[in-house]
């Protein structure tokens, strides 16, 4: 998808991006204590992500983006999470917003991508109060969990329009304020603060109807015609808030193995020969491989469908959505077992493996990572009912 879209230069840009991301991982790990203490991703991390091209992956070619294969995005995001899950979470969410912006009316796209700062944070819970006015809407409310908001000059906010349903509203920094509320047990560095809006006017073209996304009838599809933008938006966003748990699980396994090797100075083979330890490592290794298989199989199916011009079956969309919601649940189990058997040092504040444990459990609190409603929807669809979820 990426190389075909942008030729050899696009493929080279994406290869360079992966090289930059790989090089960032040890620096992210080194910055992690500061990231947690400051409760935001450091400015230099966002600068490095921009320089690497990470924020251009889903941006249309005509605006200087890469229109990349989604698998490149998720591979890079998971790699970032091996160094710091907060950085991967906040950076990934900000990056994936370029995809949704590409679905908006082109006037909204031009406003953002011609501005000095084109990064967008979000909070999609329908917390706002909306009134319909001439040429648009008036919006007020408070939204939580806006990850990376301190690095952004735009925001996506969710709200219900009377008699029309759910929409995403795009607002510039001048129309909202950020309130510092993020005090969390994990993902401390995401800066997921509150967004407050007081009676802001939002023109109609700076909104996106959820039903348009569900039906794949987005205004932006008229100008962004690449197969990439025929992938349902909900499939990509749901994985953006679950995929970092894969990278965190890999980091936890690495830390566990390093701890085992260093725990017995008199006999370094003692733990290596312990069958319980061997089983824990094997289960974690296989569990992570299963998560990656689940992720990339679905992404491969989605890409294959849109590139062939085929409609993605609704039953598949519903199943893929349930699969995405299971990733963090499975990661919680993997990291939980590693943490529980990592030894006494793991309980002290600042323990790297403890941080992965806290991060994946905090990610589980995101509504998108609760598999219960998605499992019920999948079961219902298999029994002949219509999907109750339009974010698939």
C-alpha positions in Angstrom: 0.0 0.0 0.0 2.7 2.5 0.9 5.3 1.8 -1.7 2.6 1.7 -4.5 1.1 4.9 -3.3 4.3 7.0 -3.2 6.9 5.0 -5.2 10.4 4.3 -4.1 10.7 7.6 -2.2 7.7 6.7 -0.1 9.1 3.3 0.7 12.5 4.8 1.5 10.8 7.4 3.8 9.0 4.6 5.7 12.1 2.5 6.0 13.9 5.5 7.4 11.0 6.1 9.9 11.4 2.6 11.2 15.2 3.1 11.6 14.5 6.3 13.6 11.9 4.6 15.8 14.3 1.8 16.6 17.0 4.3 17.5 14.6 6.1 19.8 13.7 3.1 22.0 16.7 3.3 24.4 16.3 7.1 24.7 12.6 6.7 25.5 13.5 4.2 28.2 16.1 6.6 29.6 13.5 9.5 29.6 10.7 7.4 31.1 11.2 8.5 34.8 11.1 12.1 33.7 8.1 11.4 31.5 6.2 10.0 34.5 7.3 12.8 36.8 6.3 15.6 34.5 3.1 13.7 33.5 3.6 14.5 29.8 5.7 13.2 26.9 8.9 15.4 26.7 9.0 17.9 23.9 12.1 16.3 22.4 10.2 13.0 22.0 7.5 14.6 20.0 10.1 16.5 18.0 11.9 13.2 17.2 8.6 11.6 16.2 7.9 14.4 13.8 11.4 14.3 12.4 11.1 10.5 11.9 7.9 11.1 9.9 5.7 9.2 12.4 3.0 11.9 12.3 2.9 11.7 8.4 2.0 8.0 8.1 -1.7 8.5 7.7 -1.6 12.0 6.1 -2.7 12.1 2.4 0.0 12.4 -0.2 -1.4 15.7 -1.5 -0.7 17.3 1.9 2.8 15.9 2.1 2.0 12.7 3.9 2.9 9.1 3.3 -0.5 7.3 3.0 1.3 4.3 4.6 0.2 0.8 5.1 -1.4 0.6 8.6 0.9 -2.2 9.5 3.8 0.2 9.4 2.1 2.5 11.8 1.3 -0.3 14.3 4.7 -1.8 14.0 6.3 1.5 14.8 3.9 2.3 17.7 4.5 -1.1 19.4 8.3 -0.6 19.0 8.0 2.8 20.8 6.1 1.1 23.6 9.0 -1.2 24.3 10.8 2.0 25.5 7.9 3.9 27.0 4.2 3.0 26.8 3.1 6.6 27.6 5.1 7.9 24.7 3.7 5.3 22.3 0.1 5.8 23.6 0.1 9.6 23.3 2.2 9.8 20.2 0.2 7.1 18.5 -3.2 8.7 19.2 -2.0 12.0 17.9 -0.6 10.4 14.8 -3.7 8.3 13.9 -5.8 11.4 14.0 -4.4 12.3 10.6 -6.5 9.4 9.3 -9.8 10.7 10.6 -9.0 14.3 9.5 -8.6 12.8 5.9 -12.2 11.8 6.2 -13.4 15.3 7.0 -14.5 17.9 4.4 -11.4 19.1 2.6 -11.9 22.6 4.0 -11.2 21.3 7.5 -8.1 19.4 6.1 -6.7 22.6 4.6 -7.2 24.5 7.8 -5.2 22.1 9.9 -2.5 21.0 7.4 -1.8 24.6 6.4 -1.5 25.8 10.0 1.8 26.2 11.9 0.9 23.3 14.2 -1.0 20.5 12.7 -1.2 18.0 15.6 -4.6 17.0 17.0 -5.5 15.4 20.3 -9.0 14.0 21.1 -11.6 13.0 23.6 -14.4 11.1 21.9 -16.8 10.5 24.8 -20.1 12.3 24.0 -19.8 14.8 26.8 -20.6 18.0 25.0 -23.8 20.0 24.7 -24.6 20.9 21.1 -27.1 23.4 19.6 -27.7 23.7 15.9 -27.1 27.2 14.5 -26.7 28.7 11.0 -23.8 27.1 9.1 -22.8 25.0 12.1 -23.1 24.3 15.8 -22.4 25.8 19.2 -20.5 23.4 21.5 -19.9 23.5 25.2 -18.7 20.9 27.7 -15.8 19.1 29.5 -14.0 16.1 28.1 -11.4 13.9 29.9 -8.6 11.7 28.7 -7.2 13.9 26.0 -3.8 12.2 25.6 -1.0 14.4 24.2 -3.2 17.5 24.3 -0.3 19.7 25.6 1.5 19.1 22.3 -1.4 19.9 20.0 -3.2 23.0 18.7 -6.3 21.2 17.6 -8.7 18.8 19.2 -11.3 16.2 18.2 -14.3 16.2 20.6 -17.4 13.9 20.6 -20.9 15.0 21.1 -24.5 14.1 20.2 -26.3 16.4 17.8 -30.1 16.5 18.5 -32.0 14.4 16.0 -28.9 13.6 14.1 -26.6 11.4 16.2 -23.0 11.4 17.2 -20.4 13.6 15.5 -16.7 14.4 16.0 -16.1 18.2 16.3 -12.7 19.7 15.3 -11.7 22.8 17.3 -8.6 25.1 17.2 -6.6 25.8 20.3 -8.2 29.2 20.6 -11.6 27.7 21.2 -10.7 25.5 24.2 -8.6 25.3 27.3 -6.7 22.4 28.9 -7.1 21.7 32.6 -4.3 19.7 34.3 -6.2 16.8 35.8 -4.1 13.8 34.9 -3.0 12.0 38.1 -3.0 8.3 37.2 -1.4 5.1 38.5 -0.1 4.2 35.0 0.4 5.8 31.7 1.3 8.8 33.8 3.2 10.5 31.0 0.4 10.6 28.5 -0.8 14.0 29.7 -4.4 12.9 29.3 -5.9 16.1 30.7 -9.3 17.6 30.5 -10.6 19.8 27.6 -13.0 22.6 28.4 -15.1 24.4 25.8 -17.4 27.3 26.5 -20.0 28.0 23.8 -17.6 27.7 20.8 -18.9 28.0 17.2 -17.9 25.0 15.1 -18.7 25.3 11.3 -20.5 22.3 9.9 -17.5 21.3 7.7 -15.4 20.9 10.8 -17.5 18.0 12.0 -17.6 14.3 11.0 -20.8 12.2 11.3 -20.2 8.8 12.9 -22.8 7.2 10.6 -20.8 8.5 7.6 -17.8 6.6 8.9 -19.8 3.5 9.5 -21.3 3.6 6.0 -17.9 4.6 4.5 -19.5 7.7 3.0 -17.1 10.2 4.4 -16.8 13.7 2.8 -13.1 13.3 2.6 -13.4 10.2 0.4 -14.2 12.6 -2.5 -10.7 14.0 -2.5 -8.7 11.3 -0.7 -9.3 8.4 -3.0 -6.5 6.0 -2.0 -7.7 2.5 -0.8 -6.3 3.3 2.6 -9.1 5.7 3.4 -11.7 2.9 2.7 -10.7 1.2 5.9 -13.2 1.9 8.6 -11.8 4.6 11.0 -13.0 2.7 14.1 -10.8 -0.3 13.2 -7.7 1.8 13.3 -8.4 3.9 16.4 -9.4 0.9 18.5 -6.0 -0.7 17.8 -4.2 2.5 18.5 -5.3 2.2 22.2 -4.6 -1.5 22.4 -1.4 -2.0 20.4 1.0 -0.3 22.8 0.3 -3.1 25.3 2.0 -5.5 22.9 5.2 -3.4 23.1 4.9 -3.1 26.8 4.5 -6.9 27.1 7.7 -7.4 25.1 9.5 -5.0 27.4 8.2 -6.8 30.5 9.4 -10.2 29.1 12.8 -8.8 28.4 13.1 -7.3 31.9 11.9 -10.6 33.4 14.6 -12.6 31.6 17.3 -10.1 32.5 16.2 -10.2 36.1 16.4 -14.0 36.1 19.9 -14.0 34.7 21.1 -11.4 37.2 19.3 -12.7 40.3 21.7 -15.5 41.3 25.3 -14.4 41.3 26.7 -17.7 42.6 24.9 -19.9 40.1 23.6 -18.2 37.0 22.1 -21.4 35.7 19.9 -21.9 38.8 16.9 -20.0 37.6 17.5 -21.0 34.0 17.0 -24.6 35.1 13.9 -23.8 37.1 10.9 -25.4 35.3 8.4 -22.9 36.7 10.5 -20.0 35.4 10.8 -21.7 32.0 7.1 -22.1 31.8 6.4 -18.5 32.6 8.8 -17.3 29.9 7.3 -19.7 27.4 3.7 -18.7 28.1 4.7 -15.0 27.8 6.6 -15.6 24.5 3.7 -17.5 23.0 1.1 -15.1 24.3 2.9 -12.1 22.7 3.2 -13.9 19.4 -0.6 -14.7 19.5 -1.3 -11.0 20.1 0.8 -10.0 17.1 -0.8 -12.6 15.0 -4.3 -11.4 15.9 -3.4 -7.8 15.2 -1.6 -8.3 11.8 -4.0 -10.9 10.5 -6.9 -8.5 10.8 -4.9 -5.6 9.4 -3.8 -7.7 6.5 -7.4 -8.7 5.8 -8.5 -5.1 5.9 -5.8 -4.0 3.5 -6.4 -6.8 1.1 -10.1 -6.0 0.9 -9.7 -2.3 0.2 -6.9 -2.8 -2.2 -9.0 -5.2 -4.2 -12.0 -2.9 -4.1 -14.0 -5.4 -2.1 -16.5 -4.5 0.6 -15.4 -5.6 4.1 -18.1 -7.9 5.4 -20.0 -6.5 8.4 -19.4 -9.8 10.3 -15.7 -9.4 9.8 -15.7 -5.8 10.9 -17.5 -6.8 14.1 -15.1 -9.7 14.7 -12.1 -7.5 14.1 -13.4 -5.0 16.6 -13.8 -7.6 19.3 -10.3 -8.9 18.6 -8.9 -5.4 19.1 -10.6 -5.2 22.5 -9.1 -8.4 23.7 -5.5 -7.4 23.1 -5.1 -5.4 26.4 -7.0 -8.1 28.4 -4.5 -10.7 27.2 -1.5 -8.3 27.8 -2.7 -7.7 31.4 -2.5 -11.5 32.0 0.9 -11.8 30.4 2.5 -8.9 32.2 0.7 -9.8 35.4 2.3 -13.2 35.6 5.7 -11.8 34.8 5.4 -9.1 37.4 4.1 -11.6 40.1 7.1 -13.7 39.6 9.8 -11.0 39.1 11.0 -11.0 42.7 10.9 -8.6 45.6 12.7 -5.8 43.9 9.7 -5.4 41.5 7.5 -3.9 44.2 9.6 -0.9 44.8 8.6 2.4 43.2 10.5 3.0 40.0 10.7 -0.7 39.1 10.7 -0.9 35.2 8.6 -4.1 35.2 6.2 -2.7 37.7 5.7 0.3 35.4 4.7 -2.0 32.5 2.2 -3.7 34.9 0.7 -0.3 35.8 0.6 0.9 32.2 -1.2 -2.1 30.8 -3.7 -2.1 33.6 -4.4 1.6 33.1 -4.9 0.9 29.4 -7.5 -1.7 30.3 -9.6 1.1 31.8 -10.2 2.7 28.3 -13.7 2.0 27.1 -12.4 0.7 23.8 -10.5 -2.1 25.7 -13.5 -3.5 27.5 -14.3 -6.6 25.5 -17.7 -7.3 27.0 -20.0 -5.2 24.7 -18.0 -6.2 21.7 -18.2 -9.9 22.4 -22.0 -9.5 22.8 -22.2 -7.6 19.5 -20.2 -10.3 17.7 -22.4 -13.1 19.2 -25.6 -11.2 18.2 -24.4 -10.7 14.6 -23.5 -14.4 14.4 -27.1 -15.2 15.4 -28.5 -13.0 12.7 -28.9 -9.6 14.5 -27.7 -6.3 13.2 -24.6 -4.8 14.6 -25.3 -2.5 17.6 -21.9 -0.8 17.2 -21.3 1.7 14.4 -17.7 2.3 15.4 -16.5 -0.9 13.5 
